[in-house]
């Protein structure tokens, strides 16, 4: 009396005494089969004896067929949908951590000058970023200054003081006017 191998199992040769479980990364949805199928790209089968493959969840991917597990996207990358076969780099002005399903905007006072970054950098003194998602910091112009890093607003010099923006960067302080000027 012969019995069919159940889903997730197979018997490769006639007269087999036992059915064999499908290995990791493979599945068999039907009964009575001689082999298992590899999971497609973007899918995985982590257990032995799988009758179906599961889609990789957002933030993960499977670039090759027959994967047992989906890999997390690297920091600076993201994968927003189910069944990802790769991850995309975050655009300039945005960042992500490992396994991200989306990139986040840099906060005010910070910037990300290139694609694929895992964090944003603070604007240095004399420069600011007033909005989220900055790709660069803006210099504080003459008459304005930003004394601290991570600034979001260039302050006006108080009455009796002035600033001159250097050739590179912005003004970090105001100087007092000399006698006879204001």
C-alpha positions as CSV (number, residue, x, y, z in Angstrom):
1,X,0.0,0.0,0.0
2,X,1.7,3.2,-1.2
3,X,1.0,6.7,0.1
4,X,1.6,10.0,-1.6
5,X,4.2,12.3,-0.1
6,X,2.4,15.3,1.4
7,X,3.0,19.0,0.4
8,X,6.4,20.2,1.5
9,X,7.8,16.7,0.9
10,X,9.0,14.6,-2.0
11,X,10.3,11.1,-3.0
12,X,13.0,11.3,-5.8
13,X,13.1,7.6,-6.6
14,X,10.5,4.8,-7.1
15,X,10.3,2.5,-4.2
16,X,11.4,5.1,-1.6
17,X,10.6,4.0,1.9
18,X,10.3,7.6,3.2
19,X,9.4,11.0,1.9
20,X,12.0,13.7,2.3
21,X,11.3,17.3,3.6
22,X,12.1,20.1,1.2
23,X,15.2,21.9,2.2
24,X,15.5,25.6,3.3
25,X,14.8,27.9,0.3
26,X,12.7,25.3,-1.4
27,X,9.0,24.3,-1.3
28,X,6.5,21.8,-2.8
29,X,2.8,22.8,-2.9
30,X,1.5,19.6,-4.3
31,X,1.3,16.0,-3.0
32,X,3.1,13.1,-4.7
33,X,6.0,15.0,-6.2
34,X,9.5,13.9,-7.1
35,X,11.3,17.1,-6.3
36,X,10.9,20.5,-4.6
37,X,10.9,23.9,-6.3
38,X,13.2,26.8,-5.4
39,X,11.6,30.0,-4.0
40,X,11.6,32.9,-6.5
41,X,13.7,36.0,-6.0
42,X,12.0,38.2,-3.4
43,X,10.8,35.1,-1.5
44,X,12.1,32.7,1.1
45,X,11.3,29.4,2.9
46,X,13.1,29.4,6.2
47,X,11.8,26.0,7.5
48,X,12.3,22.5,6.2
49,X,9.2,20.9,4.6
50,X,7.7,24.2,3.3
51,X,4.6,23.9,1.2
52,X,4.9,27.6,0.1
53,X,7.4,30.5,0.1
54,X,6.8,33.8,1.9
55,X,7.4,37.2,0.4
56,X,10.2,39.2,1.9
57,X,8.7,42.0,4.1
58,X,9.5,45.7,3.6
59,X,13.1,46.5,4.6
60,X,14.4,43.1,3.5
61,X,15.2,41.4,0.2
62,X,16.2,38.2,-1.5
63,X,18.3,38.8,-4.6
64,X,18.6,35.2,-5.6
65,X,16.2,32.3,-6.0
66,X,16.2,29.6,-3.4
67,X,16.9,31.8,-0.3
68,X,16.2,30.5,3.2
69,X,16.0,34.0,4.7
70,X,15.6,37.5,3.4
71,X,18.4,39.9,4.2
72,X,18.0,43.3,5.8
73,X,18.7,46.4,3.7
74,X,22.0,48.0,4.7
75,X,22.0,51.4,6.5
76,X,21.5,54.2,3.9
77,X,19.2,52.0,1.8
78,X,15.5,51.1,1.9
79,X,13.0,48.6,0.4
80,X,9.4,49.8,0.6
81,X,7.4,46.8,-0.6
82,X,6.8,43.1,-0.2
83,X,8.9,40.7,-2.3
84,X,11.9,43.0,-2.7
85,X,14.8,41.7,-4.8
86,X,17.2,44.6,-3.8
87,X,17.3,47.8,-1.9
88,X,17.5,51.4,-3.1
89,X,19.9,54.1,-1.8
90,X,18.4,57.0,0.1
91,X,18.5,60.2,-1.8
92,X,20.6,63.2,-0.6
93,X,18.9,64.9,2.3
94,X,17.6,61.6,3.6
95,X,19.0,58.7,5.6
96,X,18.1,55.3,7.0
97,X,19.2,52.6,9.5
98,X,19.6,48.9,8.8
99,X,16.4,47.2,7.6
100,X,14.5,50.4,6.7
101,X,11.3,50.3,4.7
102,X,11.6,54.0,4.0
103,X,14.2,56.8,4.3
104,X,13.8,59.7,6.7
105,X,14.4,63.4,6.1
106,X,17.3,65.0,7.8
107,X,16.0,67.3,10.6
108,X,16.5,71.1,10.7
109,X,20.1,72.0,11.4
110,X,21.4,68.9,9.7
111,X,22.1,67.7,6.1
112,X,23.0,64.6,4.0
113,X,25.1,65.7,1.1
114,X,25.1,62.5,-0.8
115,X,23.0,59.4,-1.5
116,X,23.1,56.2,0.6
117,X,23.9,57.8,4.0
118,X,23.1,56.2,7.3
119,X,22.9,59.5,9.2
120,X,22.8,63.3,8.7
121,X,25.6,65.7,9.7
122,X,25.2,68.8,11.7
123,X,25.7,72.1,10.0
124,X,28.9,73.8,11.3
125,X,28.9,77.2,13.0
126,X,28.3,79.9,10.5
127,X,25.9,77.7,8.4
128,X,22.3,76.6,8.8
129,X,19.6,74.4,7.4
130,X,16.2,75.9,8.0
131,X,14.1,73.0,6.6
132,X,14.0,69.2,6.7
133,X,15.7,67.1,4.0
134,X,18.6,69.5,3.4
135,X,21.3,68.4,1.0
136,X,23.7,71.2,2.1
137,X,23.9,74.0,4.7
138,X,23.4,77.6,3.8
139,X,26.1,80.2,4.8
140,X,25.1,83.1,7.1
141,X,25.6,86.2,5.1
142,X,27.1,89.5,6.2
143,X,25.2,91.1,9.0
144,X,24.1,87.7,10.2
145,X,25.7,84.9,12.2
146,X,25.3,81.4,13.7
147,X,27.6,80.7,16.6
148,X,26.7,77.1,17.2
149,X,26.7,74.0,15.0
150,X,23.3,72.4,14.1
151,X,21.7,75.8,13.6
152,X,18.5,76.5,11.8
153,X,18.4,80.3,11.8
154,X,21.0,82.9,11.1
155,X,20.7,85.6,13.8
156,X,21.0,89.3,13.1
157,X,24.0,91.1,14.7
158,X,22.8,93.5,17.4
159,X,22.9,97.2,17.0
160,X,26.5,98.4,17.1
161,X,27.9,95.1,15.8
162,X,28.6,93.7,12.4
163,X,29.7,90.5,10.7
164,X,31.4,89.8,7.4
165,X,31.0,86.4,5.8
166,X,34.4,84.8,5.0
167,X,35.1,83.5,1.5
168,X,34.3,80.0,2.7
169,X,31.5,79.3,5.1
170,X,29.4,81.8,7.0
171,X,29.8,84.3,9.8
172,X,30.1,82.7,13.3
173,X,30.2,85.9,15.3
174,X,29.6,89.6,15.2
175,X,32.3,92.2,16.0
176,X,31.7,95.6,17.6
177,X,31.8,98.6,15.4
178,X,34.9,100.8,16.0
179,X,34.6,104.3,17.6
180,X,32.9,106.8,15.4
181,X,30.8,104.1,13.5
182,X,27.5,102.3,14.2
